[in-house]
């Protein structure tokens, strides 16, 4: 935990110092120290430098850490519920729902304020997950799945809902080709437009989701040994699954609303944490939160410096890292199954 926290803080500090505008390291450190209550320090930064630090870089740095942590801890939660290391935060239609919500605002309200797209994406992500869960419940009652809405039925429902919503989004894109560039810019993901308003908007929901997920680490460890064993220990497996799914979906919705679709973070980070620190969710969940923030912080730093002054979409950078890593995870999973 100490190493992960140090890595996150180092990545955030590096992201604050590196950019198109050169900021003096002592001035940045003094300015940050000046934000501590009852501390008065003259940073020596000019007005422009101060605005670059506190209005551009600091919100972006905090947003990257928040989004990375949310996606990673949500991925760990989904993997604990489904007992599958390949489960990711977009499994139940959150990404597709967010895409439809954001696309609707972009094509129908081109002059809408900036906060409209994140709000619509958040609403769409929540609706997508609710649709998947509702469909899973209906399918189970109809005898199409496991009794009481098992995880297999829920995954299939998520796939069905995601494909349906993706079809709607594709139709909207084709019918409004003049907005394609703005739509694809959102789909490819990024935190370049982060501001304090977006942070305030998602922070309460993110706090609730993270608190619930971290509080269920021990119960996910019990759930990993099987439902029958969990019941004999007095635990309601269905209730734990529902709470973790709701919290993980809420965390995903928060992340997607302000950053677009950023792939592989929810798979790469939890799997890496398990390799380094073991499989107990009491450790995997908090470490995923910290390592996920550091991972996306570094990815965003690469995205805005490797082709400066232009920027790469953040989703492209994470895909470059996550694609090969996903293959390694898949091979390791197959070897475990074969054994």
Buried (B, 14 or more C-beta within 10 A) or exposed (E): EEEBBEBBBEBBBEBBBBBEEEBBEEBBBBBBEEEEEEEEEEBEBEEEBBEBBBEBBBBBBBBBBBBBBBBBBBBBBBBBBBEBBBBBBBBBBBBBBBBBBBBBBBBEEEEEEEBBBBBBBBBBBBBBBBBBBEBBBBBBEEEEBEEEBBBEBBBBBBBBBBEBBBEBBEEBBEEBEEBEEBBEBBBBBBBBBBBEEBBEBBEEBBEBBBEBBBEBBEBBBBBBEEBEEBEEEEBEBBEBBBBBBBBBBBBBBBBBBBBBBBBBBBBBBBBBBBEEBEEBBBBBBBBBBBBBBBBBBBBBBBBBBEEEEEBBBBBBBBBBBBEEBBEEBEEEBEEEEEE
